[in-house]
Amino acid sequence: MLKFRRPDTGKAGNRGFSRGAKVVWSGDVFVIRFDLSDLRLVLAVERAGSVSGAAEAVHLAPSSAAAKLAALERGLDVMLFRRTSRGAVPTEAGRVFARHARTILSEASDLQASLERFARRKRAVLRIVSNENALRSFLPEGLGRFLEVHPEMTVEVDECASEQVVEEVASGLADAGVTAFAGECSSVTFEPYAVDRLVAVVPEGSALAALERVDFARLAAEPYVAIGPVSAMQDFLDERARDSGIRLVPRIRVANWEAAVALVARGAGVTVVPAFRLIEREGAVTVPLSDEWSVRTLRLCRRTRENEHEEEGLLDELLRTLRESASRDEADRSAR
């Protein structure tokens, strides 16, 4: 809709416009009413040099295009094209109209593109894959903060082993991931996220409880409380035991870390849990592991951008929120 300021003539009503015109007075301005298809038709006639040539471009029959253009000219009370035996030639008014039509159509296209970004946000779904420790320890707080800001978003989170996290992201099956994988992948970009520390939990008053540190090989020789039957972290610990030439034989398997710590407090055995998720229990104490692998750097990963100047989107915002949340949590733990 175009609005033009009306000169103060002291008179009201339409001046110089035919009955049924699309130009009407509204307060101290007059308003030209047309739709975008009118603009496209005028530009098509200008390019084609004839109404019949323009009709095909705007998907109208020649007679319909001619009638539409004539109605527009009547509504404006202005001749936009001079018809000749050789076609249609724009008048000065027609050239002015065409110049503004190009601007309006361009701005309308920009507006549509801008609004589509918000529409995509409204229905957007992001899929995140994560190893077990990060999923249960670090992610909930950051994801909660992100969803609080974006209630329209859906985030799907799946658990898998660290190596599989990278595979899922590289293949495009996941938008981003959290992994303890320490290698590199050409199509995936990594950035630090959090430090994941594993600690031993042993019965209070036991010989192990008096140690400043304990290695996993010694711990595995004790009755062991494992997580299972399916646990990526327990699989990781089983692999570390095999690397040390030890066969880890659990005395009992339980569904979660909380239950494992409760059993340790009752003297049922020992276990290993992430320090971040440790729930203190009377009768159980923690002892740091001396093994290097017990301190792992978790990394966020996403597919490498094809265009480094690409506009920041929801995925960037989510990853930034996760990083900031993990940093705050680390600072809070250090302060305690």
VEXNU-925485 format. One line per 4 residues: their letters; for each residue y, z, x of C-alpha. Coordinates in nm, 4 decimals. Each point is the difference from the previous one (the first is absolute). Layout:
REM VEXNU-925485
a> Y Z X; ...
This chain:
REM VEXNU-925485
mlkf> 0.0000 0.0000 0.0000; 0.3374 -0.1034 0.1425; 0.3183 0.1813 -0.0978; 0.3484 -0.1442 0.0437
rrpd> 0.3211 0.1965 -0.0374; 0.2024 -0.1288 -0.2992; 0.3752 -0.0570 0.0476; 0.2084 0.2242 -0.2219
tgka> 0.1252 -0.2519 -0.2604; 0.0588 0.2551 -0.2699; -0.2299 -0.1968 -0.2323; -0.3531 0.0740 -0.1035
gnrg> -0.2919 -0.2221 -0.0917; -0.1598 -0.3105 0.1509; 0.2348 -0.2516 0.1555; -0.1073 -0.3566 0.0636
fsrg> -0.3744 0.0500 -0.0511; -0.2080 -0.1796 -0.2605; -0.1852 0.1756 -0.2816; -0.3275 0.1500 0.1255
akvv> 0.1184 0.0080 0.3622; -0.1741 0.2239 0.2508; 0.3357 0.1266 0.1248; 0.1311 0.2994 -0.1961
wsgd> 0.2794 0.2497 0.0437; -0.1059 0.3573 0.0642; 0.2903 0.2395 0.0418; 0.2226 -0.1379 0.2754
vfvi> -0.2649 -0.2327 0.1455; -0.1900 -0.2986 -0.1257; -0.3691 -0.0222 0.0593; -0.2046 -0.3125 0.0683
rfdl> -0.3522 0.0419 -0.1310; -0.2769 -0.2187 0.1403; -0.3436 0.0491 0.1464; -0.1370 -0.0903 0.3413
sdlr> -0.1742 -0.3068 -0.1370; 0.3471 -0.1473 -0.0747; 0.0946 0.0471 0.3633; -0.3223 -0.1560 0.1243
lvla> 0.0534 -0.3006 -0.2268; 0.3537 -0.0618 0.1287; -0.1177 0.0190 0.3621; -0.2927 -0.2294 -0.0766
vera> 0.2313 -0.2608 -0.1561; 0.2315 0.0258 0.2994; -0.2906 -0.0587 0.2415; -0.1706 -0.2754 -0.2003
gsvs> 0.3176 -0.1807 -0.1014; -0.1277 -0.0418 -0.3562; -0.1138 0.2107 -0.2926; -0.3317 -0.1837 -0.0281
gaae> -0.0704 0.0556 0.3694; 0.0836 0.3711 -0.0326; -0.2164 0.0498 -0.3102; -0.3265 -0.0204 0.1925
avhl> 0.1197 0.2493 0.2611; 0.0758 0.2622 -0.2658; -0.3093 -0.0815 -0.2062; 0.1848 -0.1367 -0.3045
apss> -0.0231 -0.3228 -0.1920; 0.3002 -0.2281 0.0756; 0.1284 0.0367 -0.3559; -0.0252 0.3816 0.0200
aaak> 0.1773 0.0095 0.3346; 0.2816 -0.2216 -0.1336; 0.0380 0.2174 -0.3119; 0.0016 0.3215 0.2083
laal> 0.2667 -0.1311 0.2342; 0.2141 -0.1256 -0.2882; -0.0252 0.3398 -0.1718; 0.1082 0.1747 0.3188
ergl> 0.3025 -0.2281 0.0354; 0.0949 0.0577 -0.3640; -0.0307 0.3723 0.0457; 0.2229 -0.0067 0.3074
dvml> 0.2320 -0.2624 -0.1511; -0.0185 -0.1710 0.3398; -0.1587 -0.3266 0.1079; -0.2212 0.0713 0.3008
frrt> -0.1289 -0.3561 0.0532; 0.1423 -0.3424 -0.0678; -0.2763 -0.2196 -0.1370; -0.0103 -0.3567 0.1274
srga> -0.2476 -0.2841 -0.0152; -0.1150 0.1040 0.3471; -0.0581 0.3665 -0.0839; 0.2009 0.3247 -0.0131
vpte> 0.2872 0.0775 0.2385; 0.1328 0.3576 0.0221; 0.3601 0.0546 -0.0977; 0.2223 0.2410 0.1914
agrv> -0.0974 0.2693 -0.2518; -0.3628 -0.0954 0.0502; 0.0268 0.0445 0.3748; 0.1600 0.3428 -0.0460
farh> -0.2720 0.0968 -0.2480; -0.2743 -0.1193 0.2372; 0.1457 0.1964 0.2926; -0.0021 0.3226 -0.2002
arti> -0.3406 -0.0817 -0.1479; -0.1503 -0.0135 0.3478; 0.1488 0.3401 0.0832; -0.1211 0.1574 -0.3246
lsea> -0.3537 -0.1357 0.0340; -0.0181 0.1175 0.3597; 0.1165 0.3493 -0.0955; -0.2427 0.0055 -0.2929
sdlq> -0.2829 -0.0841 0.2389; 0.1100 0.2760 0.2393; 0.0190 0.2447 -0.2909; -0.3508 -0.0884 -0.1123
asle> -0.1364 0.0420 0.3524; 0.1710 0.3383 0.0352; -0.1341 0.1248 -0.3319; -0.3506 -0.1226 0.0798
rfar> -0.0107 0.2462 0.2901; 0.0607 0.2845 -0.2457; -0.2555 -0.1437 -0.2411; -0.2558 -0.0075 0.2818
rkra> 0.0857 0.3587 0.0819; -0.0629 0.0927 -0.3605; -0.3559 -0.1311 0.0058; -0.0721 0.0316 0.3724
vlri> -0.3300 0.1368 0.1251; -0.0556 0.0973 0.3636; -0.3460 0.0607 0.1457; -0.0307 0.2469 0.2875
vsne> -0.3180 0.0717 0.1970; -0.0375 0.3136 0.2085; -0.2485 0.1972 0.2011; -0.1254 0.3215 -0.1558
nalr> 0.2139 0.2492 0.1885; 0.3296 -0.1752 -0.0633; -0.0881 -0.0587 -0.3649; -0.0664 0.3675 -0.0621
sflp> 0.2551 0.1463 0.2409; 0.3147 -0.2028 0.0573; 0.0233 -0.2689 -0.2675; 0.0318 0.2041 -0.3234
eglg> 0.3432 0.1437 0.0801; 0.1523 -0.3318 0.1095; -0.1539 -0.1956 -0.2857; 0.1277 0.2572 -0.2459
rfle> 0.3548 -0.0344 0.1300; -0.0152 -0.3788 -0.0213; -0.1371 -0.0021 -0.3559; 0.2623 0.2529 -0.1057
vhpe> 0.2694 -0.2534 0.0970; -0.1960 -0.2950 -0.1450; -0.1675 0.1156 -0.3230; -0.0659 -0.3649 -0.0910
mtve> -0.2213 -0.0542 0.3050; -0.3771 0.0106 0.0226; -0.1571 0.0877 0.3350; -0.3741 -0.0409 0.0436
vdec> -0.1452 0.2067 0.2854; -0.3517 -0.0548 0.1319; -0.1882 0.1921 0.2671; -0.1877 -0.1721 0.2810
aseq> -0.0763 0.0386 0.3699; 0.2835 -0.0581 0.2480; -0.1389 -0.3297 0.1321; -0.0437 -0.1295 -0.3553
vvee> 0.3605 0.0937 -0.0785; 0.1188 -0.2511 0.2591; -0.2385 -0.2663 -0.1294; 0.1225 0.0428 -0.3586
vasg> 0.3651 -0.0282 0.1043; -0.0601 -0.2966 0.2313; -0.1816 -0.1909 -0.2758; 0.2746 0.0666 -0.2540
lada> -0.2270 0.2053 -0.2261; 0.2329 0.2967 0.0504; 0.3781 0.0115 0.0365; -0.0060 0.2793 0.2572
gvta> -0.2241 0.2646 0.1479; -0.0268 0.3247 0.1918; -0.2463 -0.0037 0.2877; -0.1095 0.1895 0.3099
fage> -0.1037 -0.3327 0.1580; 0.1515 -0.0051 0.3504; -0.0396 -0.3712 0.0774; 0.2102 -0.3014 -0.0893
cssv> -0.0298 -0.2906 -0.2439; 0.2084 -0.3176 0.0382; 0.0806 -0.0332 -0.3705; 0.0740 0.3692 -0.0617
tfep> 0.3039 0.2090 0.0975; -0.0528 0.3698 0.0765; 0.2451 0.2898 0.0112; -0.0507 0.3746 0.0593
yavd> -0.0481 0.2100 -0.3111; -0.1399 0.3475 0.0668; -0.2142 0.2039 0.2375; -0.3410 0.0933 -0.1401
rlva> -0.1514 0.3101 0.1648; -0.3575 0.1097 -0.0597; -0.0846 0.3680 0.0492; -0.3187 0.2034 -0.0020
vvpe> -0.0467 0.2638 -0.2687; -0.2356 0.2817 0.1014; -0.0993 0.3377 -0.1457; 0.2329 0.2865 0.0828
gsal> -0.1548 0.2340 0.2589; -0.2321 -0.2668 0.1425; -0.0139 -0.0814 0.3718; 0.1695 -0.3336 -0.0690
aale> 0.2929 0.1747 -0.1714; 0.0951 0.1655 0.3301; 0.0463 -0.3336 0.1789; 0.3407 -0.1618 0.0534
rvdf> -0.1610 -0.3446 -0.0340; -0.3470 -0.1285 -0.0731; -0.1553 -0.3373 0.0680; -0.1794 -0.1798 -0.2789
arla> -0.3331 -0.0106 0.1876; -0.0180 0.3811 -0.0018; 0.1088 0.0150 -0.3600; -0.2675 -0.2490 -0.1042
aepy> -0.2691 0.2281 0.1377; 0.0857 0.2540 -0.2716; -0.1087 -0.0208 -0.3657; 0.2361 -0.2651 -0.1280
vaig> 0.1676 -0.0364 -0.3410; 0.0588 -0.3716 -0.0601; 0.2002 -0.1983 -0.2533; -0.1982 -0.2473 -0.2041
pvsa> -0.1970 -0.1782 -0.1093; 0.2688 -0.2664 0.0541; 0.2864 0.0799 0.2352; 0.1724 -0.2277 0.2520
mqdf> 0.1074 0.3029 0.2012; -0.3549 0.1370 0.0113; -0.1173 -0.3427 0.1163; 0.2624 0.0204 0.2748
lder> -0.1274 0.3431 0.1095; -0.3603 -0.1225 -0.0049; 0.1005 -0.2870 0.2303; 0.1757 0.2395 0.2399
ards> -0.3138 0.2120 0.0088; -0.2130 -0.3032 0.0858; 0.2503 -0.0968 0.2709; -0.0628 0.3435 0.1534
girl> -0.3770 -0.0398 -0.0268; -0.0217 0.2528 -0.2819; -0.1679 -0.0368 -0.3358; 0.2065 0.1840 -0.2602
vpri> -0.2366 0.1507 -0.2582; 0.1951 0.1632 -0.2858; -0.1298 0.3215 -0.1496; 0.1737 -0.0897 -0.3250
rvan> 0.2234 -0.2754 -0.1374; 0.2847 0.0694 -0.2406; 0.2430 -0.2180 -0.1901; 0.3277 0.0979 0.1667
weaa> 0.1671 0.1904 0.2819; 0.0966 0.2940 -0.2200; -0.3655 0.0661 -0.0812; -0.0958 -0.0384 0.3664
valv> 0.2558 0.2618 0.1093; -0.1178 0.2359 -0.2748; -0.3581 -0.0257 0.1261; 0.1108 0.0613 0.3596
arga> 0.1815 0.3138 -0.1180; -0.3326 0.1192 -0.1470; -0.1724 -0.0527 0.3344; -0.1936 -0.3142 -0.0983
gvtv> 0.0979 -0.1911 0.3130; 0.2901 -0.1825 0.1659; 0.1937 -0.3143 -0.0916; 0.2835 -0.2306 0.1066
vpaf> 0.2972 -0.0738 -0.2278; 0.3453 -0.1618 0.0310; 0.2535 0.2650 0.0996; 0.2490 -0.1332 -0.2542
rlie> -0.2308 0.0738 -0.2932; -0.1405 0.3276 0.1265; -0.0181 0.2672 -0.2678; 0.0008 0.3460 0.1542
rega> -0.2867 0.2149 -0.1124; -0.0799 0.3614 0.0806; -0.3078 0.0020 0.2209; 0.0742 -0.3357 0.1659
vtvp> 0.2190 -0.0802 0.3019; 0.1056 -0.3267 0.1630; -0.0540 -0.0973 0.3618; 0.1582 -0.3147 0.1499
lsde> -0.2470 -0.2641 0.1194; 0.0205 -0.0893 0.3685; -0.1201 -0.3589 -0.0545; 0.2681 -0.2674 0.0482
wsvr> -0.1024 -0.1825 -0.3163; 0.0819 0.3075 -0.2097; 0.3688 -0.0965 0.0158; 0.0520 -0.3449 -0.1497
tlrl> 0.3140 -0.1976 -0.0657; 0.0022 -0.1412 -0.3500; 0.1849 -0.3292 -0.0367; 0.1426 -0.1917 -0.2906
crrt> -0.0922 -0.3661 0.0022; 0.1021 -0.3126 -0.1898; -0.0338 -0.3727 0.0465; 0.2424 -0.1311 0.2621
rene> 0.3100 -0.1561 -0.1582; 0.0275 -0.3775 0.0285; 0.3774 0.0333 -0.0216; 0.1499 0.2941 0.1875
heee> 0.3227 -0.0363 -0.2026; -0.1857 0.0305 -0.3308; 0.1803 0.2153 -0.2567; -0.1287 0.3549 -0.0260
glld> -0.2230 0.0501 -0.3021; -0.1921 0.2737 -0.1774; -0.2731 0.0082 0.2633; 0.2598 0.0686 0.2712
ellr> 0.1459 0.2772 -0.2121; -0.3426 0.1524 -0.0587; -0.0870 -0.0017 0.3712; 0.3379 0.1501 0.0887
tlre> -0.0531 0.2757 -0.2576; -0.3451 0.0758 0.1412; 0.1373 0.0236 0.3558; 0.2873 0.2255 -0.1018
sasr> -0.2297 0.2242 -0.2030; -0.2470 0.0368 0.2885; 0.2867 0.0843 0.2402; 0.1283 0.2696 -0.2340
dead> -0.3480 0.1478 -0.0385; -0.0475 0.0076 0.3796; 0.3375 0.1715 0.0438; -0.0901 0.2583 -0.2658
rsar> -0.3333 0.0777 0.1701; 0.1726 0.0330 0.3387; 0.2553 0.2394 -0.1487; -0.2800 0.2188 -0.1371
